[in-house]
Amino acid sequence: AENISMGNRKSSGLMLTMANICMGLTTSEMSRAPVLATQANTDFGLALFQKLKGADNGGENNVIFSPYSISNALAMVVGGAQEQTLLEIGNVLSLPADQKKEISVDPVHPWRTDIYLAGMGIQNERFNRKDKPYALNIANAIWGEKSYGFSKNYISALETSFGKGTFQTANFQHHPEKERLRINSCVEDSTENKIKDLIEEGVIDGSTEMVVVNAIHFKANWSNQFDKTNTKTGDFFLDDDKSVEVELMNANSMTGIKYGAFNADGSF
């Protein structure tokens, strides 16, 4: 899964000051952080799924996306946003209501984001640990134009949550193609060569000021292995009327498996 977003000189909605992030959390807040982030990510993913499945998107029946990839990308910029931009990103990320501030009290920073960002950092650290019985590599990075003058406080807070090296300086203004290849190379390395050429030629130009990248590589064994000799041919239904014949995995030892599905409107 991969996600990429970019900003250029025509857009000035993001104020990268990071003044609303303070990683000096209490012990109670730190213990709550991953729970808060998990709930926000779940709510965000379900809301986004309903949006993608909705009539506004043509009622698409087959939807595959990585909400965690998208929320990571948004999380890297939410702490640097202010005013209306921060208000809208916080709403989209489904940050809990108790983290919202009264506009009259703090119009510049309408959301408190430090607990959420700490939780995202804890989650990513757990997922990326070396002793895990699966392959899960989460690569987060912001590539910023060196002439833009990104806040040192923003970079420091960003790397506190997402790790050292998350912010990379780039020379988009004079060498956009060279930087595109450099970003693609880093993504390829982080995903064990599974995601190549993330950014196509011509997407980055001299007006690009920031590129936000998230890439996730996941590989694991089944908890209960399937026996290849039990593979059978059967009908796979594309919809109520159409089906195709495919090879199906079977496991007689797996019992008590519950069925779950989304309705046409995206509800579960």
N, C-alpha and C positions, 0 to 999 in steps of 0.2 A: 504494500500500500504506500502511496506517496501523496504528498500535498505540497503545493507551491503557490505562493502569492508574491506579488511584486508591487512596489510603489515607484512613482516617478515624480518629476518636478511639477506636474500638473495637479497633483493631489497633495493637500496639506492637512488632512483630517487627523493625522496621528502626531501627537506631541510626545516625543520620546524623552521625557524628563525623569520618569520613574520616581517621582517624588512621593507617590502614594504606596511605595513598597518599603516595608521595613521588616527585615528578617529577624528582629529581636522579639520573637514570640515567646509567650510563656510556655511552661511545660504542658499545661492543659491544652493550649492552642495547638501545640505541635502534635499532641496525641490525637487531636480532633482533625488535623489537616488532611490526612489521607482519606478519612471517612467522608469529609466534606467534598473533596475532589472526586471521589468515586461516585457519590450521589449526583453531583453536578454533571459529571460525564455521562452517567446513565440517562438522566433527564434530557440532556442535550442530544444524545444519540437517538432516543425515541422520538423527540420532537422533530429532529432533522429527517428521520425516516418517514414520519407522517407527512412532512412537507414534500419530500421526494415522491411519495406515493399519491399525493393529493392531486386534485383536478388541475391546479395551477401548473403542474408539471406533466399534464397529459395523462395522469393516472397510470404511469408506467408500472407494469406488473413485476418485472424482474429488476431488482435494485441490489447492487453490491457496492458497499462503500465502507470506509474505515472511520467511524466517528472519533475514535481515539486519536487518529492521525490529525484530523481537522482540529480537534480541541487543543492538541499540543501546539499547533501552529498559531491558533488564536491566543493561547495562554502566553506565548512568547511576546505578544504585542500588547496584551490587555494592560499590563502594568505600566506601560509607557504612554497609554492613552489618557486623555483628559476630557472633561465636560461631556458634550453630547456623544462623542465617539466612545468614551468609556462607558457611558450609560447604556448605549446600544449593544456593545460587545458583551457587557455583563449580563444583559437580558438574554442575549443569544446563548451564552454559555450556561445559562440556568444557575447562576450563582444564587445561594440561599438568601432569602429575604432579610435575614438578620445581619447580612453583610452590606446591605444597602443603606446609604446615608440620606438624610434629608437634604434636598437641593439647597434649601435656604441656609443650612448649616455649613455645607461644603460643596459649592457648585462646581468646583474644579475637579474634585475627586468623589463622584457620587457613589462609587463602590469601594469597599475595602477588599483588596485583592491579595494581601500578603499570605493569609492562611491558605487560600486556594492554591496559590503558586507554590507554597511550601509542600502542600499535598501532592501536587503534580511532580515535584522534584523527588519526593519520597517514593512515589509509585514508579517513576522511571528508573530510579536507582535499584529498586527491588526487581524490576523486570530485567534489568541489564546485569544482574549479579552473575559472577562467573560460575558459581556452583549449582546453577539451575539445571534441571533434567531436560531442558529443551533449548532450542535456539530462538532467541528473541532479541533482536538488536533494534533499538530505537535511536535514530539519529535526528537531532534537532539542531538547527543552525539558522542564524540570521547573518546575511552578508550585506554589509553596509558600505555605501560609497564613501571613500576616505575623505572627500572634501566636504561632506555634509556636516560633520561636527556632532556626532552622537554623544549624548551625555555620558560621562564616566560613571555616574550613579546608576544609570540605566544598564550599562554593560555589566557593572559589578553585581547588581541585583539579578540580572538575567542569568549570569553564570553561577550565582549562588543557588538558583533553583534548578537550572538545567545542565550545569557542569562547565568546567573550564573549556575554553575553546568554542563555546556556543556562538559567540560573536566573532565574526571574521571580517576584517577590512578588505575591501575590494576596490579596484580601479575601473569601475564601469564607464566612467566618463571618457577615458582614453583607450581602454582595452576591453570592450564588452565581450568580444568573442573569446578572448583568452580566459576571462573570468567565468564565462559560461562553461567552458571545458573543465575548468578547475572545480566548479561546483558539481558538475556531473561525475567527475572522477571521485570526489569525496563521497557522493551518494552511492556510487558503485562499490567502493571499498567498504562502506558501512553496511551494505546489504549483501555481502558475499557475492558480488557480481550479478545479483538477480535483477536489480533495477538499473538499466543503462539508458543514457541519453534522456534523462528526466526533462531537461529543458531543451527544446528544439532550437535549431539555428534561427537567428533573427528575432527571437523573443526578447532577448536582452539587448538594449542599445545604450547610447551615450546619455540618455535621460533617466536611466534607471538609478534609483537611489537606495533601494533596499529589496532584498530577496529573502523571503521567509520559506525555509525548507523543513519538511518533516518526512522521513522515510522509515518504514517499519518492515523488518524481515522476520518472519516467524516460520519455524519448522519444529515439529514434534511427532513423537510416536503416539498411536492410539493407546489409551489407557487399557483397553481390551483389544488385543490384536485380532484382525480378521484373517481367517484361513483362506488362502487363495483358492484352494480346492473346492470351497463352498460358493464360489462365484457362479451366479445363475443369470440367465437371460430373462428379462421381463419388460413390461411396459412402463415407460416413464411419461407421465401426463404433463404436457405443455400447458394445457388448460382443460376445461370441462369436456371438450370435444376432440382434441388432438393428442396423440401420443406417439412416441417413438420407441423402438425396441433397443434396449441398452443392456450392458452387463451390470449386474447389481451385486454389491457386497452383502453377504449374509453371515450372521453370527447367532447361532442357536443358544449360546450361553448367556447372551445379554437379555436380562429380564427386567421388567418394571420400568421400561423406557416410556416416558410420557410424551404425548404429542402436543406440539405448540404451533400456532400459526397466527398471522396477522390478517385482519379483515381488509376488505377492499379500500376502506378509508384510512388504513394505516394503524388502526387501533389493534391492541393485542387481545 
